């Protein structure tokens, strides 16, 4: 079953989506929300693709490799943006996204 084969990736995707959702919410609380706009945007994109790929894996989608390739690219972009900000939530998100991008590239 694909779910068992990709158990570690599923956990990584879940953790990344959670980190992105936390970062998204925390960025909205920052004093200069406008400065955080790109971070917020990429947090949403990344959380959504990670959740979608997690669901696709659990339903044994034939498009897992293609979705993983897209997920890796989005996670990488989010990691790059979050790493520009000194906030703890952004740094943790950047780490989770970088790890997820690597895991997705291994599947793609």
C-alpha positions as CSV (number, residue, x, y, z in Angstrom):
1,X,0.0,0.0,0.0
2,X,1.3,3.5,-0.9
3,X,0.5,4.9,2.5
4,X,2.9,2.5,4.2
5,X,5.5,3.1,1.6
6,X,5.3,6.8,2.1
7,X,4.7,6.9,5.8
8,X,7.7,9.1,6.5
9,X,6.8,11.5,3.7
10,X,3.2,11.8,5.0
11,X,4.5,12.8,8.4
12,X,6.9,15.3,6.9
13,X,4.1,16.8,4.8
14,X,1.8,17.0,7.8
15,X,4.5,18.7,9.9
16,X,5.3,21.1,7.1
17,X,1.6,22.1,6.7
18,X,1.3,22.6,10.4
19,X,4.5,24.8,10.5
20,X,3.2,26.8,7.5
21,X,-0.2,27.3,9.2
22,X,1.4,28.4,12.4
23,X,3.7,30.8,10.5
24,X,0.8,32.2,8.5
25,X,-1.2,32.9,11.7
26,X,1.8,34.4,13.5
27,X,2.7,36.6,10.5
28,X,-0.8,38.1,10.7
29,X,0.0,39.2,14.2
30,X,3.2,41.0,13.3
31,X,3.4,44.8,13.5
32,X,4.2,45.2,9.8
33,X,1.8,42.7,8.2
34,X,2.4,44.3,4.8
35,X,6.1,43.3,5.0
36,X,5.1,39.7,5.7
37,X,2.7,39.5,2.7
38,X,4.9,37.2,0.5
39,X,5.6,35.0,3.5
40,X,1.9,34.7,4.3
41,X,1.1,34.0,0.6
42,X,3.7,31.2,0.4
43,X,2.7,29.8,3.8
44,X,-0.8,29.3,2.4
45,X,0.4,27.8,-0.9
46,X,2.8,25.5,0.9
47,X,0.3,24.3,3.5
48,X,-2.3,23.6,0.8
49,X,0.0,21.6,-1.5
50,X,1.4,19.6,1.4
51,X,-2.2,18.7,2.6
52,X,-3.2,17.9,-1.0
53,X,-0.2,15.6,-1.6
54,X,-0.8,13.9,1.8
55,X,-4.4,13.2,0.7
56,X,-3.2,12.1,-2.8
57,X,-0.8,9.6,-1.3
58,X,-3.4,8.1,1.1
59,X,-5.8,7.5,-1.8
60,X,-3.0,6.0,-4.0
61,X,-3.2,8.7,-6.7
62,X,-1.4,7.9,-9.9
63,X,-0.1,11.5,-9.8
64,X,2.0,11.4,-6.6
65,X,5.3,11.9,-8.4
66,X,4.0,14.9,-10.3
67,X,2.4,16.4,-7.2
68,X,5.6,15.8,-5.2
69,X,7.6,17.7,-7.8
70,X,5.3,20.7,-7.5
71,X,5.2,20.4,-3.8
72,X,9.0,20.4,-3.6
73,X,9.2,23.6,-5.7
74,X,6.6,25.4,-3.5
75,X,8.2,24.2,-0.3
76,X,11.5,25.4,-1.5
77,X,10.1,28.9,-2.3
78,X,8.4,29.1,1.1
79,X,11.6,28.0,2.8
80,X,13.6,30.7,0.9
81,X,11.1,33.4,1.8
82,X,10.7,32.4,5.5
83,X,14.4,32.3,6.0
84,X,14.6,36.0,5.2
85,X,12.7,36.8,8.3
86,X,14.2,36.6,11.8
87,X,11.0,35.7,13.6
88,X,11.2,32.3,15.3
89,X,8.0,31.1,13.6
90,X,9.5,31.9,10.2
91,X,12.8,30.2,10.9
92,X,11.0,27.0,12.1
93,X,8.8,27.1,9.0
94,X,11.8,27.5,6.8
95,X,13.4,24.4,8.3
96,X,10.2,22.4,8.0
97,X,9.8,23.5,4.4
98,X,13.4,22.7,3.4
99,X,13.0,19.2,4.9
100,X,9.8,18.7,3.1
101,X,11.2,19.9,-0.2
102,X,14.0,17.3,0.1
103,X,11.5,14.5,1.0
104,X,9.3,15.4,-2.0
105,X,12.3,15.5,-4.4
106,X,13.1,11.9,-3.3
107,X,9.6,10.8,-4.4
108,X,9.4,12.9,-7.6
